[in-house]
Amino acid sequence: MSQAKNEYDDIAEAYRDSKQLSFRKYLEEYSLFEMLGKVRGKSVLDLACGEGFYTRKIKRAGAAEVTGVDISAEMIRLAEEEERTHPLGCKYLNRDVTEMEIAESVDVVVAMYLLNYAKTKEELLRFCQVSYNVLRSEGRFVGVNDNVRNPPNGTVSFAKYGFEKECATPPKEGDVILYKLVNEDGKQFEFKNFYLAQETYQWAFQEAGFADFKWVDLHLAPIQQDNLFWDEFLSNPPLIGLMAFKR
Ligand SMILES: C[S@@+](CC[C@H](N)C(=O)[O-])C[C@H]1O[C@@H](n2cnc3c(N)ncnc32)[C@H](O)[C@@H]1O
C-alpha cells in the first residue's frame, strides 16, 4: 500500500546527497556503528530508512537480513532503484511506521531520525511500542535524533558543517525544529522535525516496555580526533544517539 505524498518526496534526492556532508561520516555513521556493535548474522529493521543509506551499510557490514521502512514513496523508489542497480539483498517497504504490520521479530531496530517526527507524546509512544513489539527479547533499539537535550536557542548556525537549526525559545512540546541544509554542490533544502522534551522520550521508552533507555553522545571517528574543525559541533551538539534494550 503506498502512502499519501510526504514532505520527503520533494527533497528525496537532495536529502540523499546530504549524506556526503562530512558530519554524516565522521559523527553520524561512526556513532551509529559504535552503538550497533557487531551486526554480522543479525536481522535488522531500519525504520525511516529514507533512500536506504544505512540500510545498505548495515547489510554490507554483514547483517543477515535488513528491511528498510519509510513513509515517503520517493525515498523508497530511490532505495529500490539502488537495490536493482547494485543488489545487496536489502528489502524495502513504503509504510508509515505506526501502521506497520511485521510478523517476524528482529534482533535490532534502527531508527535514524524517526522519533523526531513525533509531534505528541502519544505519537512517540506509538513509535516506541512498534519498535518494542517487533524486537526479539534481548534485542536492541539504536537511533540518532535531533538533540532534544540541547534545543537551539532561536536560530543556531552550523554553517561550516552544512546546516542551520531554528526553533522557538524555549521550545514547547510539539514545536517545529526547522533544519536548513546546504549540500556540497550548493543545493539548499529544508525539512521539519518536532520537539518533545527529553523526559517525554524517557517516559515513552519506559511505557513501551524498554529497559535501560540511554542517551549516547555522538563520538568523532578516531581519524578526525585532532581536527579542530569539529570543536563547534561537539561543544554544542545538535544531534544525539539513543539506545534501549528489550529484556
Ligand atoms: C531525516 S530522514 C532520515 C532518513 C534515513 N534514516 C537516513 O538517516 O538517511 C527522515 C525520514 O523519516 C521518514 N519518516 C517520517 N515519518 C515517518 C513515519 N511515520 N513512518 C515512516 N517513515 C517516516 C521520512 O520520510 C524520511 O525519509
Ligand as a Chemical Component Dictionary entry (heavy atoms), coordinates in Angstrom:
data_LIG
# 
_chem_comp.id                   LIG 
_chem_comp.type                 NON-POLYMER 
_chem_comp.pdbx_formal_charge   0 
_chem_comp.three_letter_code    LIG 
# 
loop_
_chem_comp_atom.comp_id 
_chem_comp_atom.atom_id 
_chem_comp_atom.alt_atom_id 
_chem_comp_atom.type_symbol 
_chem_comp_atom.charge 
_chem_comp_atom.model_Cartn_x 
_chem_comp_atom.model_Cartn_y 
_chem_comp_atom.model_Cartn_z 
_chem_comp_atom.pdbx_ordinal 
LIG C1  C1  C 0  15.859 12.759 8.090  1  
LIG S1  S1  S 1  15.257 11.442 7.066  2  
LIG C2  C2  C 0  16.319 10.105 7.576  3  
LIG C3  C3  C 0  16.489 9.020  6.546  4  
LIG C4  C4  C 0  17.486 7.925  6.923  5  
LIG N1  N1  N 0  17.147 7.284  8.172  6  
LIG C5  C5  C 0  18.873 8.482  6.973  7  
LIG O1  O1  O 0  19.429 8.638  8.060  8  
LIG O2  O2  O -1 19.417 8.761  5.909  9  
LIG C6  C6  C 0  13.754 11.060 7.907  10 
LIG C7  C7  C 0  12.909 10.014 7.215  11 
LIG O3  O3  O 0  11.818 9.676  8.075  12 
LIG C8  C8  C 0  10.742 9.312  7.262  13 
LIG N2  N2  N 0  9.527  9.278  8.107  14 
LIG C9  C9  C 0  8.981  10.302 8.811  15 
LIG N3  N3  N 0  7.886  9.866  9.479  16 
LIG C10 C10 C 0  7.749  8.544  9.185  17 
LIG C11 C11 C 0  6.814  7.540  9.563  18 
LIG N4  N4  N 0  5.774  7.810  10.383 19 
LIG N5  N5  N 0  6.950  6.292  9.068  20 
LIG C12 C12 C 0  7.990  6.005  8.210  21 
LIG N6  N6  N 0  8.903  6.909  7.825  22 
LIG C13 C13 C 0  8.795  8.172  8.317  23 
LIG C14 C14 C 0  10.778 10.378 6.170  24 
LIG O4  O4  O 0  10.043 10.008 5.034  25 
LIG C15 C15 C 0  12.276 10.467 5.914  26 
LIG O5  O5  O 0  12.690 9.612  4.874  27 
# 
loop_
_chem_comp_bond.comp_id 
_chem_comp_bond.atom_id_1 
_chem_comp_bond.atom_id_2 
_chem_comp_bond.value_order 
_chem_comp_bond.pdbx_ordinal 
LIG C1  S1  SING 1  
LIG S1  C2  SING 2  
LIG S1  C6  SING 3  
LIG C2  C3  SING 4  
LIG C3  C4  SING 5  
LIG C4  N1  SING 6  
LIG C4  C5  SING 7  
LIG C5  O1  DOUB 8  
LIG C5  O2  SING 9  
LIG C6  C7  SING 10 
LIG C7  O3  SING 11 
LIG C7  C15 SING 12 
LIG O3  C8  SING 13 
LIG C8  N2  SING 14 
LIG C8  C14 SING 15 
LIG N2  C9  SING 16 
LIG N2  C13 SING 17 
LIG C9  N3  DOUB 18 
LIG N3  C10 SING 19 
LIG C10 C11 SING 20 
LIG C10 C13 DOUB 21 
LIG C11 N4  SING 22 
LIG C11 N5  DOUB 23 
LIG N5  C12 SING 24 
LIG C12 N6  DOUB 25 
LIG N6  C13 SING 26 
LIG C14 O4  SING 27 
LIG C14 C15 SING 28 
LIG C15 O5  SING 29 
# 
